[in-house]
Amino acid sequence: MSDNVGLSTPRGSGTSGYVQRNLAQLKPRDRASPYNIKDFDLKHRQRQPDKEILEHDRKREVEVKVFELRDRLEDEEVDEEEIDKQCDALRKELQAKMNKGGRDAAPRKPLKAHQVHELADAKIKESERLRNALKISKDYEEGSHWKRQEERLRKAVERDSPAKNERD
């Protein structure tokens, strides 16, 4: 073997003695992070739901219910004009409920992980209810209590230090 790499002789080792480099070894990088942390705002930003997608889903729910009614009436062999009349009436009723925005308009049901806009909307409403329950102002900044406390301590130290200097 050359350059003192590997076994001096492969005899008795159960290998061929062939040495190859370790491709799994990670090389150290020049910088610890590929981006500057100061460029990012460290405050939590809540995902905002897309209002158009939410509106589309609500309209789709209305049309699904109308289609179910139409399908049921067609199975019962009701006249086509009567089907259209009943479907229009149901559509207007459901749209009125949806526009009214009452609790009946959207029954609470568990949301699925793929419903990101509905989840975001629900989270915003939940945060708003919690903020109102705890009487937290809208312009509250996280950690501001500690900043005020540090300022009071600093002022107290500044008041005490001139008094000590006068005594000396």
Secondary structure, 3 states (H helix, E strand, C coil): CCCCCCCCCCCCCCCCCCCCCCCCCCCCCCCCCCCCHHHCCCCCCCCCCCHHHHHHHHHHHHHHHHHHHHHHHHHCCCCHHHHHHHHHHHHHHHHHHHHHCCCCCCCCCCCCCCCHHHHHHHHHHHHHHHHHHCCCCCCCCCCHHHHHHHHHHHHHHHHHHHHHHHHC
